[in-house]
């Protein structure tokens, strides 16, 4: 073994704590990147595989009832290679003993043993037969519906008892934790028995020979005309890309944000390495001088310490790569489960490993380069004549200010002086803690901004309970019935329609229209351009700002809409921000919409405003409104409170917050490790000082208290810097998140509570990070300390 390798080995093994801290900090940053890129790779691969193996239909057509003959006729259409029918209907259910009904969806296939598109998979039990159900696995887990459970299903004036005989997986069922309603599977005969309608299908899934978006739209238009000629009405259709999972774009945006946070964590590791290498060079200045006296060149010195930095990187990779891969697999499994996708066996993502290796080797070398070059350039005379560990305090203006502070307890004054003895070192330590604090406050501010945005947008639609009815009723009758319920202060009849927006390229885009009563007191939209709807307006529309941005529309433009097969022209009078229906919801006058579809003064959606707006009041109103409408022989199809809508949206946003918070915690860990390393170096450098204090009667508690106080002082100082910096940082980060994930401006709200929480966190972290070095300081005897160097 050469002399260089012996020195490197001695430095690494002889300073185990320093080696451990540098490797740990670097590993945390590399781990963060491996987690993000590994999770991204696993999810992208599994989402794509799941989407492909589900044989997603190229066209989903939602129609009136039809039979198997229509499916066979569709298969004979030019270009069609597969066609399957499915029936999907909403229904209401509850467990035996419960008083409130729940909303749900029941799906039926003609033959569960012969499926091709979106195949439903039997996981446990038996396939549904006549008058039995199978529960979708996520619904069974969320609502605790094991095999053998019997549910009550509302069917006209009767309640049907249906046992759950199986657990199934549907590849494209929305998770109940986000969207609320459970999904069940049945036979077409069972659905006909429940609904009292004829047996048949209301969804036609179609695959064509060669997919392209234009080709699929053309085929859908031909099929729509064909179905219309044989008496099957098409409400609307969706075109599905067989290569891209519907949630992929959203997940890519989330991963972009996580990558930014992961890169910041790795950057903090770089600052820690700079700090450690600076300290190492400072401690070994005399050794460098001796090396140069006996003939070592600056290049040899440079190679020696860069070799040490490279070994730090290699050791960090041994820790970070496997842990990152395992964590990525586990976190991907959790996220994929929300989208009803099984993660499958463990897999190592080559891209993630390559990025980790590149960063794990490059960051330590680059971080060490500046301090190592500085150490290599020291002349032998300067190195050998260096006496100073801690010499020179009192020369700068900051030293004089600190030295001028009087009437402090002696230990605290000593901690304050020692904190700024090595200003470059404490500056880098502060930088890691400051960035960790800024990241934490930024993430919590974005979380608060997201929830604030939900509140603002939902307050603009100021209902407490929304009631949906099975068919149309006169407006006055609907409002009179609702306002007869105690606690209701106002009821308004709204409308909701699907429409097709004609685009400049000749294609149509699916949008949704909500009809607003002229005298509405519940409508307070978030207008970003133009004005609100006016009672005297004709066919005016408040267009969703996302649609306007995507299609290049602005206030004053006229657009063509097809509503219930009726074409009409509407003038854009304003642009609004609205997150409902994937930002495809727009607002028009209730009367104008009624005239456009020929259904004047009738509606099926009632919005109710209550005296009190708490969740308990809304739940009571749901029960009372259902009872009063049922008593009037008006069949209710859906009841939803604004509290439920808020909770549903919060659940979706919380997932994003948890992922970002994980990255912020990693940054906090790096900052804590940096403080531990700084305090450990301080203990080594101040051996004589500890010996003098010992000889003058200082106890172990006194010495430990000095170092812990010094660490806490650094932590509090980092908080004082992080708090003001976090405000503009949170603004910038909020804008980044809003533009990449939500594509709407968030209502920024600074998390002042997070500032207080971070103060408590950083005090605890600083005390714990200083405790180990402080305890080591108490173990130094007077003889060892005074014999130092």
N, C-alpha and C positions, 0 to 999 in steps of 0.2 A: 504494500500500500504506500503510495507516494505521500510526501509531507503535506501536500495540499489536502488530500483526502483525509489524512489523519487529523489535520486541524478542523476540517469541516465536521468530521465525525465527533471530535471532542466538543466542538461548540454546540452541535445538535444534542448530543447525549448529556453533556455536562450542564446544559441549561434546559432541562426537560420542560420546565414550566413555560419558558419562552417559546420553545418549539411547539408545545401543545397549544398555546394560545394563538400563535400565528396560523398553525394548521387548522385549528377550529374555526377561526374567523374566515379564512379563505374558503374552507369547506362549506360554511354557511352560505356565502355568496354563490359559490359554484352549485351548491345544492339547490338554491332558489332558481337558477337558470335551468338546471336539470328537471326540476319539478314542473316548471312552466312548459318548456319545450317537450318534455316527456309526456306530460298530461295532454298537451295539444296534439302530439303525434298519435298517442293511443286513441284519443277521442275522435280525431279526424279519420283514422283508419277504421275504427269500429263503427262510427256513424255511416261511413261510406259503405262498408261491408254489409251492415244491417239494412241499409237502404236498398242496396243491390239485391240482396237475398230475399227481401220482402216483395220483389217483383212489383214495385210500385206502378200503378196504372199511369199511363201517359195523360189520360183524360179521366176526370171524375165528373160525372153528370148527375145533378140532383134534380129529380123528376117527380111527376105524379106516379101513381101506382102502375106497374106493368108486370107481365108474367114472363115465363121462360121463353115463350115464342118470340118476344121482342129481343131477348139475348141472342137467340139463334139467328134472327134476321140481321142483327148488328154484325154478327160474324161473317155474313155474306157481303158486307159492304167492302168496296175496294180499299185496300191498304190496312184493314183491320185484321190483326192476327189473334187477339184474345179479347173476350168480353165476358164479364161476370156480373150477376145481379146481387144486390145486397139491400136489406131494409134496415133503416136506422130511424128510431122514433124516440122522442122524449117521453118520460113517464114519471109518476110520483110513487115513492115507496117509503116504507118505514119498518123498523123492527117491531116485533110483537111487544106490546107494553108501552111503546112510545106514543106520544100524543101528536107530535108535529110530523108532517110529511116532508120528505126530502125529494129534490129533483134528481133525476138520473137519465141515462140513455141505455136503450136496449138495442142490440144489433142481432141480425139473423142472416145466416147463409143458407142457400138451398141444400148444400151437401158439405158438411164439415170434413168429410173424408176425401173430398175432391176439390181442393182450393188451389188457386194459382197466384192471384194478386192479393197482397196484404194477407198472407195466410195466417189464420188464427191458430195458435199452438196450444195443445192440451198439456198442461203441466202436472195436474193431479186430478184424480177422480174420473168422472165420465163426461162425455159430450152431452149437451142439453138435448133432451127429448121433449115430447109434448108435455106442457105444463110443468117444466122444470127449467132452472137457469144454471148458467155457469158465470162466475164472477171473474172479471178481469183482475189479474194478480195485484196490480197497484191499488185498485179499489178494495180488494179483499184485505190487503194489509192495512190500508189507511182507515177503513171503516170497521175492521175486525170482523170479517165475514168468513169464517172457516166453512169447509164443507160440512153440510148437515144443518146449517142455519136456514131458517125459514123467514122470508120477508113477506110483508103485506104490500100488494100493489093495487093502487087505485084504478078501478075499471068501471067507468060510468058511475052508477049508483051502488056498485058493489065493490067489496075489497076481495082480491084474490090472494090466496096463500100459495106462494111458490117456493119450493125448497131449492137450495143451492147445492148442486150435485158435482160441480167441477170447478177447477181453477184454470183459467186460460190466460194466454198472453196475446194481446193485439199489438202489432208493431207500431201503430200510429194512434194510440190512445193518449189523450192529454193527461198528465199526472194530476190526481185529485189535490195534492198539496198545493198546486198552483191554480188550478181551474175549478176545483170544488166538486163537480158532479161525478159520481161513479159510473162505470160502464159494466153492463151485463150482456151475456149472449143467450140467445134463445133460438127456437125454430120459427120459421115463418108462420106455422100453424098457431104457435103460442102467441105471437104478436097479434095475429088476426083475432084470436080469442080475447085478448086484453083490450084491443082497440075497438072491436066490433066492426071493423072494416074487412074488405075482401083480402084474401091472401095474395101477396105479391111483393114486388121490390120497389124501392123509391130512389135507389142509387145505381147507376150504371158505370162500371169501371171498364176502361178500354185501353188496350195497348195497340200501337200501330207498328208497321214494319220497320221504319227508321225514324227515330225521334229527332225532331227539331222543334223549337218553339213555334215557328211560323207554320210548319207542317201540322203540328198538333192543333193549333187554332183553326186552320183550314178544315181539318178532319172533324173537329168539334162542331164547326158551323154546318158542315154537310150532315152530320148525324142529327143535329138539332132540327134541321129542316125535315129530315127523314122521319124522326120521331113525331114531329108535329103533324105530318101527313097521316100517321097511323093513330093519332089521338093521344099521344103521350106528351104532356107539357113539360118543358125543361125550364126549371127555375133559374139555374145558372150552372156553370161548369168551371172547373179548375184544371189548369195544365201543370203537370208535375214533371220536373227534370229527373230522370231516372238515375243520374250520377251525383246529384247534390241533395243531401239531407236538408229538410226545411229549416233546421235550427243551426246549420253550419255557419251562416253569415253572422248570426248573433254570437256564437261561440268564438269565432275568429276575432271579433271586436273585443270580447272580454280578454282573450289571450294577449292581444296587443297591449292592453292596459297592464296586465300582469307581467308582461315582458319588460315594460318600462320600470315597474317597481322592482323586479328581479335584478335588472341591470344596476339600479341604484344600490341594492344590497351588495352586489359584487364590487361596485365602486367604493363603498364603505370599507370593504375588506382591503382594497388597495391602499386606502389611507392608513389603515392599521399596519400594513406591511411597511409602509414608508416610516411610520413611527418606530416600529421595532428595529428596522435596519439602521435608522438614525441613532437609536440608543445603543445598538450593537457596535457601530463604528465609534461612537463616543467612548464606550467602555474599552474598546480595543485599540485606541489611538497609539498607546505605547507599544502594543504588539505589532502594529503596522510599521511603526518606526524601526523596531528590531528587524522585521522582515526585510525592510529596504536596506538597512545597514549591511545585512549579510548577503545582499545581492538581488533581492526580489524586485522585479520591475512593477510599474504601475499596472501593466496588463496582467501580471500574475496575481496581484492583489485583487484586481477587478474580477478575474475569473474565480478566485477563491470565494468571494462573497456572493457572486451571481450563482455559483454552483449551490451554495447554501439556499439561496432563494428558490432555485429550481427544485431542490429536494422538498422545500416547504410545499411547493405546488404539487409535486408528485404524491406526497403524503396526503394532501387535502383531497386529491382525486380518488385515492383508495377509500376515503371515507365518504366523499360526496356522491360519487357515481352510483354505487349500489343503493345508498339510502335515497337518492333522488329518484332512481328508477322504481323502487318499491313504493315511495310516497306518491309518485305520479300514477302508478297503477291503482293504488287504493283510492286516491282522490278522483281519478277518472271513473273508477267503478261507481263511486257515489253519484257523480254528475250524470253518467250514462244511465244509471238506474232511474233518474228523474225523467228521462226520455224513453224509458221502457226498453233499454238496450242492455244486454248482458256484456260485461267486459271481456269474458272469455279468459283464456290462459294468460299467464304473465308473459310479456314481451318487452324486449329491450329496444328502445328507439335509437337507431344509429345516428340520426341527426342530432338528437339531444346529447348523446355521448360525445359526438365530435365537437359540439359547441362547448361542452364542459371541459374536454381535454384542452381545446384551444385556449379557453379563458383561464383554466386552472394553471396552465404553463405560462401564458403570456402575462397575466396580471401580476404575479409575484415578481417576474423579471422586470417588467416596466416600472412597477412600484419601487423596486430596490435600486433601479438604475441611478437615479439622482443622488441619493445618499452614498451609494457605493463609489460613484465617480468622484464625489467630493472627498471621501476617505482615501481613495487611491492616489489622489493628487497631493496629499499632505507630504511635506518634505520630512526626511529623517530627523533633522534638527528640531523642527516644530513638534513632531510627534513625541520624541523622547523627552523634550523639555516640558511636556504638558503635565501639569500637576492637578488640573482642576476637575474635581467632581463637585459641581455646585459652586465653583468660584465665580466671582464677578457679580453677585447679586448686589443691587443698590445703584448700579450705574445708569439705568434707564429711568425715564420719567414715571413709568408705571411702578417700578420698584420703590421710587421715592414716595409716591402716593401711598402705596401699601405700607411702607415703613413709617409713614406719618400717622397712621391710624392708631389711636391710643385707647386706653381703658378697656381693652379686650382681655379676657382671660388668657393667661400665658399659652396654654395648649392651642387655643383657637388662633391666637396671633401667629404662633409657629406654623399651624396648618395653612393659614392664609399666605404667609410668606413662602412656604415651600411649594404651594400650588403653582406659583408663577416663577419658580426658580428656572425651570426649563420651558421657556415660552413656546418654542416651536413644537415641543412635544405636547404640551397642554393644548395648543391650538389645534393640532391634528386630532387629539382625543375629543376636544370639544366639537370638532367638525363631525365626527362620527355620531356623537350623541345628538347634536343639533339636527342632522339629517334624519336620524331615526325618529326624533320627536316631530319634525315637520311632516314626515311620511305618515305617522300615526294620526296627527291632527287633520291632515289632508284627507285621508281615507274616511275618518269619522265625519268630516264636513261634507264630503260627497254623499255619504249615507244620509246625513240629515237633509241635504239638498234634494236627494231623490224623494225622500218621504215628504218633504215640504212641497215638492212639485206635484206629488199625488194629491195632497190635500188641496192645493190651489186649484188644480184642474177639476177635481171632483166637487169642490165647493162651487165651481162654475156651473155644475149641474146639480142644483141644490135639493135633490129629493132625499127623503128618508127611506121610503119603501117604493119599489117599482112593481107594478102588478101587470102581468101579461095574461090575456084571456084567449080562449080557444077560437073565438070568432068575433066579428065586428058588432058593436052595439052603438046606439046613439050617444053622442058626446055628453049631452046633458044628463042622461040616465047614469052613465058611468061616474060622473063627478058627484051627482047627488048621493049615490050609494056610498061612495068613499067618504064623503064629508059627513055622513051620518054616524061614522065611527067616533067614539069619544077619543079626544086627543089629536084628531086630525084638524089642522087649521086651513089646509088648502089641498085641492086635488086638480090636476091638469091632465088632459088627454093629449098624448104625444103619438107620433107614428114612427115606424122604423121600416125602411125598405132597402133592398139590395138594388143596385143599378149598375149599368155599364157606361163608362166614360169613354167617348170617342177620342182617340189620340190622333196626332197629326200624321203618323205613319200609316194610318188606316186601320190599326188594331184597336181593340177595346180593352179597358182596364176595369177590374171589379172595384167598386166603391160602395159605400153605404150612406144612406141619407136618414137623418133624424128630423122629423117634422115638429117644429116648435110652435106652440100656440101663440097667437098674436099678443095676448095679454099676460104672457108667462112671467111669473115672479121667481121662477127657479132657474132661469137661464141667464148666466153671467159669463159669457165666453171669454177666453184669453185671446184677444184680437192683437195681432202683430202688424197688421196693415189694413187700411180701409176702415169700414164702420160696421156696426151691428145691423141686424135685420130690422126693418121698420114696418109698422102695420100696413102702410100704403104700398109696400113693395109687392110686385107681382112675382115673377119667377126669378127671384134673387137667391143667391147661395153664398153661405160662408164656407169657403173651401179650406180643407186641411192644408196647413202650410207645407207639410211634407210632400203632398201631391203637387202643390204649386211649384215647389222647388224641383222635384223630379221631372215634371213635364214642362217647365218653363212658362207657367201661367202666372198672371198677376191681376191685381184689382182692375176691373173694367173689361176684362176679357169675357167673351161668350163661349160657353161650352155646350156640347151636345150630350144628353143623357138618355139612356133607354131604361125606362122604369115599367116593370110589368108589361113588357113588349110595346110600350108606348114611347115614341121618341119625342123629346122636347128640348127647347133651348133655354139655358139659364145664364144669368149675368152674375159674375163674381163681384160682390160688393165688399168682401173682406176676407182676410186670411186669418185662420185661427190655429192655435195649438191644441191638439186633442190626442190622447194616447190610446183611446178605445179602438178596437178592431184593427190593431196593428197600424194605427195612424191613417186609417182609410175612412174614417167617419167624418161626415160633413153635415151642415145644418141648413135647412130651408124652412120656409113658412109652412105650417101645418095645412092651412087652407090652400096654398098654392100646390102643395104635393097632392092634396085630395083632389083638386081639379085636374091635375095631370093624369091621375089614374082613374078618375071617374067615380070616386067614393066620397062624396061630400058629407060632412057632419057625422062621420062614423069613425070609430077607432077601436083598438084592442090593447092599447098600452096606457096605463094610468100611473102618473107619478104623484106621490103623496108627500106632503110636508107636515111634520108633527110639531106639537108644542115643545117637546123635549127631543133631544137628538142623540141620546145615549143608546148603547147597544140593547139594553134591556127593554127600553121603550119600543125600539124598532122590532124586536122579536115579538113583543105583545101585539103590535100593530099587524104584523104578518098573520098571526092567528086570527085576529079580529076581522081583518079584511077578507081573508079566505072564507070565514064563516058568513059574513054579511053578503058577499057576492054569491056564495053557494045558496044561501037562503033565497036570493032573488033569481035562482035558476040560471046563473051566469057562470059558466065553467071556467075556472082559473087554470091556466097552464103553467104559470111561473110566478114566483114571488121572490124578490131579492132586496136585501137592505143595503144601504150605502156602507154600513160597517163591514158587511161581507165583501163588497167590492174593494174597499180599502185594504182589508186583510189579504185578499187574493193578490193585489198588486204588491203589497209589502213583501209577501212570501217570495215573489219573483225577484225583487230587488235585493232581499236579504242574502240570497245566494251569491250575488256579485260582491256584496259587502264582505262576506265571510272570506272569499278568495283574496280580495285586496288586503284585508286585515291580516291574513296569514303572511303576506309579503312584508307588511309593516312590522310584524312581530319578529320576523327574521332580521330585519334591519336593526331593531332594538337589541336583539341578541348580539349582533356584531358590535354595536356601540358598547354594550356591557363588557364584552370580551376585550375591547380596546381599552376601556378604563382599567380592567383587571391587569392588563399587560403594563400599562403606564404605572400603576401603583406598585407592581412587582419590581419594575426597574428602579423606581424611587427607593424601595427598601434596600436594594443592592447598593445603590449609589450613596445612600446616607448611613452606611454602616458605622462610620466614626461618630456621626451625630447621635445615633442610637446608643453607642457605647458611652459617650459623654453623659447623656441623659440617665443612663443606667447607673453610672458611677456617682451621679448627683442625687440618686434616690428615686428616680422615676420608676413606677410600677409597670407591670405588663398592661394593666388596664389603661394607664396614662398613654403609653406608647401606641397601643391599638387604637385608642380614641383619637389620637392625632391623625393617624392615617385614614381612619374611617371618616373623620370630619373633613379631611382633605378631599376624599372621593365624593362625599355628599356635596361639598362646595362646588366641585367641578360639575356635578349633575345639575345642581340648581342654576349655576351660571349658564349651562347649556339650555336649560328651560327658558331662562330670561332672553336668550338669543332666538330660540326656536319659536317662541310664542308670536312675536311680531312678524317673523319671516313666514310663518305658516299661513297667515291671512292671504297675502298675494299668491303664495304657492297653492293654497286651496282653491282660489279663484281660477288659476290656470289649469289645475288638475280637473276641476269641475267642468270646465269648458272642453277639455280633452275627452273626458268620459261622456259628456252629453253629445259631442259630435261623432264619436266613434261607435258608441253603443246605442244610444237612444235617438240620436238625430233630431233632438229638440233641445232648446236651451233650458237648463235646469234653473229653478228658482233658488239661487244661491243662498245658503244659510250657514253662517260660520258656527262651528261647534264649540262654543265657549266652554261647555261642560267637559269636552275632550281636553281642553287646555288644563283644566284643574286635574282631571284624571291623569294626564301625562306627568304633571308635577309630582303626584303621589307615586306614580310608577317609576319615574326617574330617580326619586329619592330612595325608594326601596332597591331598585337595581344598583344604584351607586353604592349604597351601604353594603349590599351583598357582594358586589364586585370588589370592594375594598377590604372586605372582611378577611379573605384568604391571605392576601399580602400582609395585612395588619397582624394576623396571627403568626405569620412567619417572622415578622419583625420582633415579636415578643420572645421568640425562641433564641434570638441572638444574645450570646453571653457578653459580659463586659470584656473578657479577654479576647474573644473572637472579633468583637467590634473594633477594639483599639488596635488590633493587629492587622486591620483591613489594609490591603495594598502594601 
